[in-house]
């Protein structure tokens, strides 16, 4: 059985989606989860894009030990040098450089002739090779390129020393038959292609990202580029969890395996959604809330008789535990820790101490704590830095015959500040009071939603919002059995991100 490689670009291409930006600590947290998941390569970012991107790529490179870490760069000397500086401390560094090869891109974006493109590819890959043994070249917009020229471009990269050749469907234009034909053409028309890794990177504009990736694998690629939850520019990328489970479930068709620990797919998916401040569509394949739900009476009867009647994969395979863990105020720290382990979460002793305190606080508000409550608690664990302002207390007064008002007290280190404000409802009043306290100006609330975590009148509510200031958009999340408190926590969380980390 052949083994394929997973190249995860959640931290680079995924972050390019509007509203999906991540800070350094969030990127490192996701990178560590990807390492545990078993991906082969983590594309940590585009180092030349900004100082923040550079520092994040370098932090990931210095932290991850068991998979390759790559930085994207244009086919420009300074980009390549910067990429190398960012990844040089990685246990297994990779430079990933790219240049467009389609007539549309060459004419309108690059304004370069075919020969100029070939010369630039040779120079860029050669320069990268001077820094790093592992060099990947991507022919941007490969699927809209003329095959004879694409073959010449790939050959130039191979001759210059590329160890990986990537054929992206950059704009999500291709269909599986075309993808297969392109891969087969390159495999039969490029001398030396058998000595390098052949990859593909498929966008999902027509909803064919996963299908095109699988077609490319069937045709001969051995590395698939994808993202957790399929996040990315426009309609996103091929979803890692969908590709992995398609191959895992249909080994009879593909005869392929990977290094992915499928039981960590669901926890990793939840982590990424949490950090980005978004939720999975309920019908999202593999990790959506309804992925393993059966409401139809016929389906329920079949599953009860034999799960294989309507389930092609077991929930436990992707890390979704079906046994509903129930804990309460008499549960000790060891019981909570064991429950977390059974759910696939690993926490440090310091994190466990903090989580257990929050668990006991929740027990004072809820009679029983379910699996969903426990997952929500662990996903809302604090980041390893002090992020400025913290909620001390709040009071709201609201009704259908009075103006809503709120008193909010926040602390910033030893400083405690309290403000009062009015608004069109208790949440707006609380937000207005927070705006008086926190030193953030010129921002606007772009999105705000409340969702319940579990069932019952005492269910926890999770507030998810997005705040914009100029071109920057951040997410904020809060969790509480009180939806106003959850909203206040989410707003403070988001504004703290705009302020930035206060101390390490």
N, C-alpha and C positions, 0 to 999 in steps of 0.2 A: 504494500500500500504506500503510495507516494505521500510525502509530507509537504504541505504548502505553508507559506509564511504569511503572517498577518502584520501589516504595516498600519499602525493606528495614527491618524492625523487629527484626532479630536482637539488637541491643543493648538493646532495651527489652522487647518481648514475649518474645523468645527467652530473655532472662536471667531472666524470671520463673519459668521451669521449675525445679522443685526440683533443686538440685545444679548449676545452670548459671550461677552468679554469676561475674562477671568483675571484675578490678580496673581502675583507670584506664588503665594502660599496655596491658593486654590489649584493652580497648575501642578504644583509639586504633589499635592494630595491626590489628584487624579492620576498623575504619573505613577505614583506608588501603587495605586489600585490597578492600573494597567499592567504593571510589572507582576503583581500577584495573579492577575488574570491569565498571564502567559503570552502576551503579545511579543512578537520578535523584534519589532522596531517601533519606537515612539518618535514621531515627528513633533518636537517640542515647541516649534515656532519659527518665525521669520526674523532672525536675529537683527537684520539691518533695519527693520521697520521702526523701531524706537529703542530708547534706552531701557524702558520697561520690558520690552520683548527680549532684548539681549540678556538682561539679568535673569529673566524667567527661564530662558533656554539654558543658560549656564547653571542655574540652580538645579534644574532637572538633570542635566548631564552629570553634575557632581553628586546627585542623590541616588539615581538609579544604578544598579550594579549588575542586573541579570538580563538585560536586553540592550540592543543598540539604541542610541539616541541620535537623531538627525536634526539638522537645521536646514530650512529651505533658503535658497539664494538665487537671485537672478544670475544670468551668465555674464556677470560683471566682476572684475577683479576685486574691487572693494567689498562687494557683497560676499564673495567667497571667503575673503580674508576674515571678515567679521563673523561669518558662520563658523569658521574654524576656531576662532578665539572663544566662541560660545560653547562649542562642544568638545574642545580638545581634552578636557579633564574626564570625559566619559570613559567608562570601562570599555565601550565599543563605539567609538564615534563614527558618524557618517555625514558627509556633505551631500546635500541634494540640490543640484542646480538644474535650471530649466530654460528652455527657449522654444518659442512657437514655431511650428512647421507647416501650418495650413496657409493656403494662398490668401485668405481673408486677413489673418493676423500679420503675415509678412508684409502685405501691401498697406494696410491701414493702421496697424499699431506699430510694427517695427520699422516700416519703410526701408526694408532691406531686401536685397536680391537673394536668390537661392544660394549663390556662392558665398555671399557675406554671412548668411546664416550658418552654412557648413563651417566656414572659417571660425566663426564665433563659438560654435559648439566645440570644435577642436581645442581652441584656446582656453575656454572655460573649464572643460573637463581636465585638460592637461594641467592647468593651474591648481585646480582642486586636488588633483592627484599628487601634486608636490607637497600638500599638507597632510593628506589622509589617504590611507589605503582603500577605504570603502567609499566609493563615489557613485552616486546615483544620478542619472540624467533622465529628465522627463521631456518628451516632445509634446509641448503644450498644444492642445487642440488636435491631437493625433488622429482622432476619428474623422475629422474633416480635412485631413491632409491627403494629397495625392500619393498613392502607395509607392510608386517608384522613388519619389523624392524622400518620403518618410524613411524608406529603406536606406537611402544614401545618408540621411541624417543620423540614423541609428548606427550605421557602419562607422561614421566619423567618430561618434562617441565611444564605440567599442575600441576602435584603434587608439583613441587618446587615453584609454585606461579605465573607462567606466566599468564598474562591477555589477551594476544594476541598471537596466533599461526599463523605463516606465512609459506605457502608452495610455495616456489619459483620455477619457471622454469628457473633456473640460466643460462643455456646455450641455451635457446630458442629451445629446442629439442622436446618438447611435441606437441601433436595435440589435438584439442578440446575434442575428445572422451576419450583420456587418462586422460586429466585434470579432466574431469567430474568424471571419474571412481575413480581417486585418492581421490578427495574431498569426494565423497560418502563413500569410504572405511574408511577414517579417522573419518567421522561423525558417523559411525556405529561400529567402533572397538576401540574407545578411551573413557574410562570412564571419565566423567566430561567435555568432549569437549563442551557440550551444555552450559557450564557456562563461556566460554571464547569467545572472538572475533576470527573468523577464516578468514584468509586473503590469498591473492595470489599476486605474483610479477612475471610478465611474460616478458621475453626478446623477441626480435623480429627477431632472426636470420633466421627464416623461413618465416617471414612476418605474423606470427600468434599471435603476442602479444596481440592484442585487442580481437581476436577471442577466445583465450585461457582464457583471463580474464573474458569474458562474459560467457563462458562455466562454469568456476569455480563459478561465481555468480549464475548461474542457478542451480548448484549443491548444493549451500548452503553457500558459503563464504559471509561475510557481509562487508569486507574491501578489496578494490582494491588498490594496489600500482602501481603508474604510474608516468610519467613525462610530463611536458609541451612540446609539439611538439615531444614527443617520444624520446628525446635525451637520450644518455646513452652509455655504453660500446658497442663496436662492432656495430651491427645493431640497437642498441638502445633498448628502453623499449616500453611497451604499452603506447600509447599516451593518456594523460588525456582528451583532448578535444574530441577525437574520442569515447572514452568510454562513457563520459558524454552525448554526443549528440546521441549515439546509444540508450542509455537507455531512454533519453528524448524523442526521436522520436518514439521508439517502446515500449512505456509503455504497449501496448496491449499484448506484448510478455513477458516482464520481470516484469511488475507490481512493478517497483522500482523507487525510487526517491533519490536525494541527497541534500546536502546543497549548491551545487554550483550555483552561479549566472551566468547563461550561457551568459548573455550579456557582461560579462567581459572576456570571453574566447579569443576573437580576440585581445583586447588590451594587455592582459597578454602574449599571444603568441608573439606578436610584440615586447614587452619589452624583452623577453628572447632571441629572435633572435638578437635584437639590441645589447644587452650586450655581447653576444657570438661572434658577428661579422660575422654572417651567415644570409642567407635569406631562406625563405620557398620555397621548390620546388613549381612550379606553379600549379601542380596538387595535392598538399598536401590536404588531406581530411579536411574539416571544415574551415581551415584558409589559404589555398593556394589562390593565385591570381585568379585561374580559378575555384575555388570551386563553385562559383555561376554565372559563365560566360556561355553564350549560343551563339555559333557562327553558328551552323547548322540552316538553314532556317526553317526547320520543328520544331526544338526545340524553336526557337524564336517565331514563330507563336503560338505555344502551350502555351508558358509562357505568351505572351501578352493576350491570350484569358482567361487563368486561370493559375496562378502560379503553382498550384498543378499538372499540367500535367507533368512537368519535375523538379520541386523543392520539395524535401521531407521535407525541413526545410527552414524557412525564414532567410535571411541574418541578419536581425535585432536581431534574437534570440541569435546569437553568438556575437553580438556587432559590426557587420559590417554595417555601415550606408550607405544606397543606395543614399540618397539625397546628391547631390554634393554641398557642401557649397562653395560659391565663395566670397572671400573677396578682398579688394584692399587697396590702400594707404589712402583712406578716412575712412576706418574702424577704430573705436575706440577700446580701451582696453576692454570695456565691451562686444562689439560684438565678439571679439576674444575669450574672456573668455567663453561666452555663446556657441560659436561654439565648443570649447574644451569639455565643459560639455555634449553637444549633442553627441559628439563622444565617450563619456565614460571616459574622462581623468580628473583627479582631480589634481590640482596644487596649491601650496601654493602662498601666496601673493608675496613672494620674487621671486619664480620661475616665476610667471606671469609677474613681472616687467622685468625680464631678457628676457623672451620669447617675450614680446611685443617689446622690443628693436630690437631683431633679426627679428621679423616679419616686422617692419618698414624698416630695412635694406634690407630685401628680396623684399619688395614692390618697392624699388628703382631699383631693378634689373628685376622684373617681373611685368607685367601689372595686372594680376589677380593671386590670391592665392587660390588653390583648397584644397579640403579635404586631398588629398595625401600630398600636401606641408605642411599643418598644422600638420598632423601626423608625418611627418619627422622632423619638428621643435621640437615638444614636445619629440620625441624619442631621440633627440640629445641634450636634456637639460643637463647642466653641473652637474657633481657629487658634493656632498656637501663638498668636500675638495679641496684644492689648489693642483693641480697636476703639479707642476714644470713649465716647459717651455710653453710659449704661442707664437703663431705666431703674429708678429707685421706687417710685410709686406714681399713681395717677388717680384722679377722681373725675368722673364725668356726670353731668346733669342734663337729662334730655327728656323730651316728651312731645306729644303732639299739640300741646298748648303753651309750651315755653320754648325759648331759644336755647339751643344746645350750648353748653359751656364745658370747658375742661381745664383742670389744673394738672400740670405734668412736672414732675421733679426728676431731673437727670443728674448724674455725677460724671465728672471727668477728672479722674485721679482723686485728689483731695477736695476738689472744688465741687460744690453742690449748687445747682441753679434750678429755680422753680419759676414757671410762668403760667399765666392764665390766658385763655383765648376763647372766642366763640366761633361757631361755624354752623353750616347747614347739616346738622346731625352730629353725634358724639365723636365719630371718627375724624371728620374734617376739623372739628374743634380741637381734638388732641393733636392732629398734624400741625395745625396753626400754632399751637403752643410750643411744639417741638421746633418749628421753624424760627421762633423767637430765641430759642436757646442755642441751637447748633449753628456754627459759622459757615453755612452753605447758602450761597445766593445764586440767583439766575437758573434755578432748577425747576423742573416740572414733573408732576406725576403722570406717567404715560399709561400705566396699566395697573390694575389692582383687582385681586380676586381672593375669595375665601372658599376653602374647601374643607369638608369634614374628613378626618382621618379614619374614624371608626363609626360604629353605629350607636344609637342611644342619645338621650337628651344631654348626657354628660360627655359627649364625644369631644375630642380635641379638634380645634379648628386651626388650620394652617393658612396664614395670610401670605400671599405672594404678590409682590409689586415690582414695578420697574420705574426708575427715576432717571431723567435725562438732564444733562447740563452741557450745552454745546453739542459736540459730536460724541460725547461720552454717555453711555447708558449702563447703569448698574442695576442689579437685582437686590431685593431685600426679602427676607423670609422671617416669619415669626410663628411661634407655636404656643397655644394655650387653650384651656377649656373655655376661656373668655375671649370672644372674637375681637372685642375692642383691644384687649391686652395683646393678642396676637398681631393685630394691625399696628399698634404702637411699636412693638418689638421689631416688626418688619421694616417700618419706616426709619427707625433709629439705625437698624442694621444697614439699610441702603445708604443713608446719609453718611454713615461712618466710612463706607467704601469711597464716597466722593472726597471725603476729607483725607483718607489714606491712613495706613498703619501709624499709630502713635509711638510705639516702642516695640523693640524685639523682645 
